[in-house]
Amino acid sequence: MMLYPPMSQLTTNVPNRYLLVNVVARRARQLSQEAEILGEPLDEKSVTMAIEEVADGKLSVAAADVAIRNVEA
């Protein structure tokens, strides 16, 4: 089975697979909640969008931690 993006690319921004799952899940929930609040449908699944953000380097452990703290504050 081919995965895109490859795990090696994802783990450059999030060094641990278990941490990657948490970061992606939290970001996916955040994307879903934002879309629901705005009343806009998502073009693709929120998990796919979160994974692409990690692969593109837009989302890392540090960035996710800051985003999560801002939501919880």
Short mmCIF file of the C-alpha atoms (twelve columns), coordinates in Angstrom:
data_MODEL
# 
_entry.id   MODEL 
# 
loop_
_atom_site.group_PDB 
_atom_site.id 
_atom_site.type_symbol 
_atom_site.label_atom_id 
_atom_site.label_alt_id 
_atom_site.label_comp_id 
_atom_site.label_asym_id 
_atom_site.label_seq_id 
_atom_site.Cartn_x 
_atom_site.Cartn_y 
_atom_site.Cartn_z 
_atom_site.pdbx_PDB_model_num 
ATOM 1  C CA . MET A 1  0.000   0.000  0.000  1 
ATOM 2  C CA . MET A 2  1.366   3.415  -1.005 1 
ATOM 3  C CA . LEU A 3  0.834   6.240  1.426  1 
ATOM 4  C CA . TYR A 4  0.899   9.853  0.403  1 
ATOM 5  C CA . PRO A 5  2.519   11.766 1.817  1 
ATOM 6  C CA . PRO A 6  5.138   9.227  2.885  1 
ATOM 7  C CA . MET A 7  5.664   8.683  6.597  1 
ATOM 8  C CA . SER A 8  9.290   9.819  6.288  1 
ATOM 9  C CA . GLN A 9  8.085   13.227 5.115  1 
ATOM 10 C CA . LEU A 10 5.563   13.518 7.942  1 
ATOM 11 C CA . THR A 11 8.050   12.564 10.636 1 
ATOM 12 C CA . THR A 12 10.430  15.359 9.643  1 
ATOM 13 C CA . ASN A 13 8.007   17.865 11.212 1 
ATOM 14 C CA . VAL A 14 6.605   15.617 13.931 1 
ATOM 15 C CA . PRO A 15 9.340   13.221 15.091 1 
ATOM 16 C CA . ASN A 16 7.167   10.565 16.711 1 
ATOM 17 C CA . ARG A 17 4.361   8.572  15.027 1 
ATOM 18 C CA . TYR A 18 2.200   8.601  18.146 1 
ATOM 19 C CA . LEU A 19 2.615   12.334 18.520 1 
ATOM 20 C CA . LEU A 20 1.802   12.701 14.823 1 
ATOM 21 C CA . VAL A 21 -1.537  10.977 15.387 1 
ATOM 22 C CA . ASN A 22 -2.363  13.376 18.222 1 
ATOM 23 C CA . VAL A 23 -1.317  16.478 16.295 1 
ATOM 24 C CA . VAL A 24 -3.286  15.458 13.202 1 
ATOM 25 C CA . ALA A 25 -6.381  14.487 15.216 1 
ATOM 26 C CA . ARG A 26 -6.417  17.759 17.129 1 
ATOM 27 C CA . ARG A 27 -5.931  19.828 13.990 1 
ATOM 28 C CA . ALA A 28 -8.620  17.847 12.151 1 
ATOM 29 C CA . ARG A 29 -11.072 18.525 14.980 1 
ATOM 30 C CA . GLN A 30 -10.140 22.189 14.875 1 
ATOM 31 C CA . LEU A 31 -10.728 22.365 11.110 1 
ATOM 32 C CA . SER A 32 -14.101 20.636 11.459 1 
ATOM 33 C CA . GLN A 33 -15.208 22.976 14.224 1 
ATOM 34 C CA . GLU A 34 -14.145 26.059 12.262 1 
ATOM 35 C CA . ALA A 35 -16.048 24.876 9.189  1 
ATOM 36 C CA . GLU A 36 -19.138 24.175 11.282 1 
ATOM 37 C CA . ILE A 37 -19.024 27.610 12.930 1 
ATOM 38 C CA . LEU A 38 -18.643 29.338 9.563  1 
ATOM 39 C CA . GLY A 39 -21.281 27.100 7.993  1 
ATOM 40 C CA . GLU A 40 -18.966 26.155 5.141  1 
ATOM 41 C CA . PRO A 41 -18.640 22.601 3.846  1 
ATOM 42 C CA . LEU A 42 -15.153 21.138 3.650  1 
ATOM 43 C CA . ASP A 43 -13.853 20.226 0.185  1 
ATOM 44 C CA . GLU A 44 -12.011 17.217 1.588  1 
ATOM 45 C CA . LYS A 45 -11.828 15.351 4.866  1 
ATOM 46 C CA . SER A 46 -10.406 17.274 7.783  1 
ATOM 47 C CA . VAL A 47 -7.862  14.525 8.538  1 
ATOM 48 C CA . THR A 48 -6.545  14.731 4.979  1 
ATOM 49 C CA . MET A 49 -6.230  18.498 5.289  1 
ATOM 50 C CA . ALA A 50 -4.357  18.178 8.596  1 
ATOM 51 C CA . ILE A 51 -1.966  15.577 7.183  1 
ATOM 52 C CA . GLU A 52 -1.249  17.820 4.204  1 
ATOM 53 C CA . GLU A 53 -0.498  20.707 6.571  1 
ATOM 54 C CA . VAL A 54 2.054   18.546 8.384  1 
ATOM 55 C CA . ALA A 55 3.596   17.381 5.107  1 
ATOM 56 C CA . ASP A 56 3.868   20.970 3.819  1 
ATOM 57 C CA . GLY A 57 5.562   22.063 7.040  1 
ATOM 58 C CA . LYS A 58 2.682   24.362 7.988  1 
ATOM 59 C CA . LEU A 59 1.948   22.351 11.116 1 
ATOM 60 C CA . SER A 60 4.531   21.062 13.558 1 
ATOM 61 C CA . VAL A 61 4.481   19.971 17.175 1 
ATOM 62 C CA . ALA A 62 5.357   23.471 18.382 1 
ATOM 63 C CA . ALA A 63 2.761   25.128 16.151 1 
ATOM 64 C CA . ALA A 64 0.085   22.625 17.193 1 
ATOM 65 C CA . ASP A 65 0.892   23.208 20.862 1 
ATOM 66 C CA . VAL A 66 0.458   26.973 20.453 1 
ATOM 67 C CA . ALA A 67 -2.785  26.518 18.517 1 
ATOM 68 C CA . ILE A 68 -4.159  24.138 21.117 1 
ATOM 69 C CA . ARG A 69 -3.270  26.511 23.960 1 
ATOM 70 C CA . ASN A 70 -5.011  29.377 22.160 1 
ATOM 71 C CA . VAL A 71 -8.178  27.320 21.750 1 
ATOM 72 C CA . GLU A 72 -8.172  26.197 25.376 1 
ATOM 73 C CA . ALA A 73 -7.461  29.705 26.748 1 
# 
